[in-house]
Every structure is written in structure tokens, then in C-alpha cells.
Amino acid sequence: MKRLAGKIAVVTGAASGIGLACMERFAAEGAQVIGADLQRGAARGLVQLDVRDEAAVAQLVQQVAREHGRLDVVVNAAGVAGGGPVHLLDAAAWDRVLDVNLKGTFLVCKHVLAQMLKQPAIDGERGAVVNVASIEGLEGTAGGSAYNASKGGVVLLTKNLAIDYGRSGIRANAICPGFIETPMLESVLGAPAMAGIRDEIRHEHKLRRFGRPEEIAAVACFLASADASFVSGQAIAVDGGFTAGRDPHVTELMGL
């Protein structure tokens, strides 16, 4: 049996990268998936959505509920990169990152949760929220100011959702990916001048590679499914060992 058979799911940031991989995995697992993204038509069947626009978010959730009768899962994967040393960071650049990554997650959760609270529970559960945070929401990264702050906010927001809505049969978890091979990663580390830094970051993933979007989608699928029925309030690092600790190449000198 498919793990998400009969589920109605909304995935934001679904035009590429992690969002697209989640949409494809959820559909393969039997869910009816509504993908949303700022880019219209970037993938077939996407709804255009700016997660910063509360009226548009509310309209999408209402439309899904009207057409499908309920909304079982949301994956908040919409996000942008940005940061820099704080004393050099323009306030507008800060606002853009926080507005998309943190406020956008809040707005989607706000309206999805209101719908979930209205609907009857199935097997004791009204819904599941999966927020895509980052390992940069768990630990600092040089120059990551705005992005790190936004993703750290997503982690704690998710924990608060788990506390506030657990008694109503709604689970909330965050996935904290390592560096994943997506267009966003390429935009940050793809320049020739970044080759050395890219290699060093790859080295700190103890599996010695970057992750793949489908590897994040697999964890999102688990968290959305009945297999995770007792998992809530967690920030799960899916990072190839990046946050296990630093590796200064010592064991390589020992032949390992």
C-alpha cells in the first residue's frame, strides 16, 4: 500500500529542488498534491503563489478545502538564500529573506492549521506540517546572518506548533537539510571563485558529498505518513553527517 494514499497535500516552493522532489515523491506515494510556487508554469500543474501574500495563501487553502474536502499535509519548502556580515547587510535584503523563509512559513501554517482544526480526525490525526528549515538553523555559518536567522526561526516555530496543536491531533516537524544539489546551492556556490569553499563544505559532509533533493523528500514523506504517527516537534538533520562535528582531516593522516 502506498504510504500517502488518499492524503491531500500542499507543497510550496514546488517548481524546483526540494519542493519539486517532495511533490513528485508524495504523488508517487498516492497523495493528491497541490504544488505552489512563485514561478508559474515552471512545473506542470503548479499554482502561482507568493507565500508573503496572506490573502493569496488564504485563498489557496480555501480552494483546496473546497475542492478536496480537507487538507492533510503541508510541506513548506519555499525559500530564498541571502545574508552577509550584519554591518554590511541592507535592511531590504534582510527583510526579503525573513519574509519568504520565516514569515511565509508562518502565513502558510496559519491558514493550513485553521483548516486542519475544522476537519475530522482520521485515525486520530487531523494533519501533519513539515517545514523545511536547514542545518544553518541549527548552527551558525560564516556570512549566513539573514538565512540562518530565518531558518533558526523556522525550527523554533515548528516546535511551538507541535506544542500548541498536538492535543488537536496535528503533528509538526522540521527537516534541516545539509547542502543539497539544488538551483539555490548552485547560485551560492557555483561560481569558479567558490570552488575551494565548495570543496571544503563538501568535505564537512561526512559522506563526502552533497545531498540530493529526493533524499530530503524521502524524509518528508516519512514525516507526513502514519509511520511517523508519534513524531512531533522534531528538527531532523538530514545532512550526511555535517552537524556530527568538524573534521580537520586528522584521521586521513592515520590512513582512514
C-alpha positions as CSV (number, residue, x, y, z in Angstrom):
1,M,0.0,0.0,0.0
2,K,1.2,3.5,-0.8
3,R,2.2,5.4,2.3
4,L,0.2,8.6,1.5
5,A,-2.8,7.0,-0.3
6,G,-5.8,9.3,0.0
7,K,-3.9,12.3,1.5
8,I,-4.4,15.8,0.3
9,A,-1.1,17.7,0.4
10,V,0.1,21.2,-0.4
11,V,3.8,21.8,-1.2
12,T,5.2,25.3,-1.5
13,G,8.4,26.0,-3.4
14,A,7.4,23.2,-5.8
15,A,9.0,24.5,-9.0
16,S,12.4,23.0,-8.3
17,G,14.8,21.5,-5.8
18,I,13.4,20.1,-2.6
19,G,9.9,21.3,-3.2
20,L,9.7,19.6,-6.6
21,A,11.2,16.4,-5.2
22,C,8.6,16.4,-2.4
23,M,5.7,16.9,-4.8
24,E,6.9,14.0,-7.0
25,R,7.5,11.6,-4.1
26,F,4.2,12.4,-2.5
27,A,2.4,11.8,-5.7
28,A,4.2,8.5,-6.2
29,E,3.1,7.5,-2.7
30,G,-0.6,8.1,-3.5
31,A,-1.2,11.6,-2.3
32,Q,-3.2,14.2,-4.3
33,V,-0.6,17.0,-4.4
34,I,-1.1,20.7,-5.0
35,G,2.2,22.3,-5.8
36,A,2.6,26.0,-5.4
37,D,5.4,28.3,-6.4
38,L,6.2,31.9,-7.2
39,Q,7.1,30.7,-10.7
40,R,4.0,30.0,-12.7
41,G,4.3,27.1,-15.1
42,A,7.8,26.0,-14.1
43,A,6.3,22.6,-13.5
44,R,3.0,21.3,-14.8
45,G,0.1,21.9,-12.6
46,L,1.7,24.4,-10.3
47,V,-0.4,27.1,-8.6
48,Q,1.3,30.5,-8.6
49,L,1.8,31.7,-5.0
50,D,3.8,34.3,-3.2
51,V,4.0,33.0,0.4
52,R,4.4,36.5,1.6
53,D,0.9,37.4,0.4
54,E,-1.5,36.4,3.1
55,A,-4.6,36.9,1.0
56,A,-3.2,34.6,-1.7
57,V,-2.3,32.0,0.9
58,A,-5.7,32.0,2.4
59,Q,-7.3,31.8,-1.0
60,L,-5.2,28.7,-1.9
61,V,-6.1,26.9,1.3
62,Q,-9.8,27.7,1.0
63,Q,-9.7,26.4,-2.6
64,V,-8.0,23.2,-1.7
65,A,-10.5,22.6,1.1
66,R,-13.4,23.4,-1.1
67,E,-12.3,21.1,-3.9
68,H,-11.0,18.2,-1.8
69,G,-12.9,18.4,1.4
70,R,-9.8,18.6,3.6
71,L,-6.0,19.3,3.7
72,D,-3.9,16.6,5.4
73,V,-0.3,17.7,4.8
74,V,1.6,20.8,4.1
75,V,5.3,21.0,3.2
76,N,6.7,24.5,3.5
77,A,9.7,24.3,1.1
78,A,9.6,27.8,-0.4
79,G,12.8,29.7,0.4
80,V,15.5,32.0,-0.7
81,A,19.2,32.5,0.1
82,G,20.8,35.6,1.4
83,G,23.0,37.0,4.1
84,G,26.3,38.6,4.7
85,P,28.1,40.4,7.6
86,V,25.5,42.2,9.5
87,H,27.1,45.6,9.3
88,L,27.1,45.4,5.5
89,L,23.7,43.9,5.1
90,D,21.0,46.1,3.6
91,A,17.7,46.1,5.6
92,A,15.8,45.3,2.5
93,A,17.9,42.2,1.8
94,W,17.3,41.1,5.4
95,D,13.5,41.7,5.1
96,R,13.4,39.7,1.8
97,V,15.0,36.6,3.4
98,L,13.0,36.7,6.6
99,D,9.7,37.5,4.8
100,V,10.0,34.5,2.5
101,N,11.6,31.9,4.7
102,L,10.1,32.7,8.1
103,K,7.0,34.9,7.6
104,G,6.0,32.9,4.6
105,T,6.2,29.6,6.6
106,F,4.1,31.3,9.3
107,L,1.4,32.5,6.9
108,V,1.0,29.1,5.3
109,C,0.9,27.4,8.6
110,K,-1.6,29.9,10.0
111,H,-4.2,29.2,7.3
112,V,-3.4,25.5,6.9
113,L,-3.8,24.9,10.7
114,A,-7.1,26.8,10.7
115,Q,-8.4,24.4,8.1
116,M,-6.9,21.3,9.9
117,L,-8.7,22.3,13.1
118,K,-12.0,22.3,11.3
119,Q,-11.8,18.8,9.8
120,P,-12.4,15.5,11.4
121,A,-9.5,13.4,12.6
122,I,-8.6,10.2,10.6
123,D,-7.0,7.5,12.8
124,G,-6.6,10.2,15.5
125,E,-4.8,12.7,13.3
126,R,-6.1,15.9,11.7
127,G,-2.9,16.8,9.8
128,A,0.8,17.0,9.5
129,V,3.1,20.0,9.0
130,V,6.5,19.6,7.5
131,N,8.7,22.7,7.5
132,V,11.9,22.8,5.5
133,A,14.5,24.5,7.7
134,S,18.3,24.0,7.4
135,I,21.3,22.9,9.3
136,E,22.0,26.6,9.2
137,G,19.0,26.9,11.5
138,L,20.8,24.6,14.0
139,E,24.3,26.1,13.9
140,G,25.9,29.2,12.6
141,T,27.7,29.6,9.3
142,A,30.0,32.4,8.4
143,G,28.2,35.1,6.5
144,G,24.8,33.4,6.9
145,S,23.2,36.1,9.1
146,A,19.7,36.5,7.5
147,Y,19.4,33.0,6.2
148,N,20.5,31.4,9.5
149,A,18.2,33.7,11.5
150,S,15.2,32.8,9.3
151,K,15.8,29.0,9.4
152,G,16.5,29.1,13.2
153,G,13.1,30.8,13.5
154,V,11.5,28.1,11.4
155,V,12.9,25.4,13.8
156,L,11.5,27.1,16.9
157,L,8.2,28.0,15.2
158,T,7.8,24.3,14.3
159,K,8.4,23.3,17.9
160,N,5.8,25.8,19.1
161,L,3.3,24.4,16.6
162,A,3.9,20.9,18.0
163,I,3.2,22.1,21.5
164,D,0.1,24.2,20.6
165,Y,-1.6,21.8,18.2
166,G,-0.6,18.3,19.3
167,R,-3.7,17.9,21.5
168,S,-5.8,18.6,18.4
169,G,-4.2,15.7,16.5
170,I,-1.8,17.8,14.4
171,R,1.9,17.0,14.2
172,A,4.6,19.4,13.2
173,N,8.2,18.7,12.3
174,A,11.1,20.4,10.6
175,I,13.7,18.9,8.3
176,C,17.1,20.5,8.4
177,P,18.9,19.6,5.2
178,G,22.6,19.9,4.7
179,F,23.9,21.3,1.4
180,I,21.6,19.9,-1.3
181,E,22.2,19.9,-5.0
182,T,19.6,22.4,-6.0
183,P,19.5,25.6,-8.1
184,M,19.8,27.5,-4.8
185,L,23.1,25.8,-4.0
186,E,24.4,26.4,-7.5
187,S,23.5,30.1,-7.2
188,V,25.5,30.4,-3.9
189,L,28.5,28.1,-4.6
190,G,28.5,27.7,-8.4
191,A,31.0,30.5,-9.2
192,P,34.5,29.4,-10.1
193,A,35.8,31.6,-7.3
194,M,33.9,29.5,-4.8
195,A,35.4,26.2,-5.9
196,G,37.7,25.8,-2.9
197,I,35.0,26.7,-0.4
198,R,32.6,24.3,-2.2
199,D,35.1,21.5,-1.8
200,E,35.6,22.3,1.9
201,I,31.9,22.3,2.5
202,R,31.5,19.0,0.7
203,H,34.3,17.6,2.9
204,E,32.4,18.5,6.1
205,H,29.5,16.3,4.9
206,K,31.0,13.1,6.4
207,L,29.6,11.1,3.5
208,R,31.9,13.4,1.3
209,R,29.1,14.5,-1.0
210,F,26.2,17.0,-1.2
211,G,22.7,15.6,-0.7
212,R,20.1,15.1,-3.3
213,P,16.6,16.6,-3.3
214,E,14.9,13.2,-3.3
215,E,16.8,12.3,-0.1
216,I,15.0,15.2,1.6
217,A,11.7,14.2,0.0
218,A,12.0,10.7,1.4
219,V,12.2,12.1,5.0
220,A,9.3,14.5,4.3
221,C,7.3,11.5,3.1
222,F,8.0,9.6,6.3
223,L,7.1,12.6,8.4
224,A,3.8,13.0,6.5
225,S,2.9,9.4,6.8
226,A,1.4,7.2,9.5
227,D,4.9,5.7,10.1
228,A,5.7,9.0,11.9
229,S,2.5,9.0,14.0
230,F,4.4,9.5,17.2
231,V,7.0,12.0,15.8
232,S,6.3,15.7,16.5
233,G,8.3,18.8,17.5
234,Q,11.5,17.5,16.0
235,A,14.1,19.3,13.9
236,I,15.7,16.4,12.0
237,A,19.1,17.0,10.4
238,V,19.4,15.2,7.0
239,D,22.9,16.3,6.3
240,G,25.3,13.4,5.5
241,G,26.8,13.9,9.0
242,F,27.6,17.6,8.7
243,T,26.4,18.5,12.1
244,A,28.0,15.5,13.8
245,G,31.1,17.7,14.3
246,R,34.1,19.1,12.5
247,D,36.6,17.0,10.6
248,P,40.0,18.6,10.4
249,H,41.4,15.8,8.2
250,V,43.3,14.2,11.2
251,T,42.1,10.6,10.5
252,E,43.2,10.9,6.9
253,L,46.7,11.2,8.3
254,M,46.1,7.9,10.1
255,G,45.1,6.2,6.9
256,L,41.4,6.2,7.4
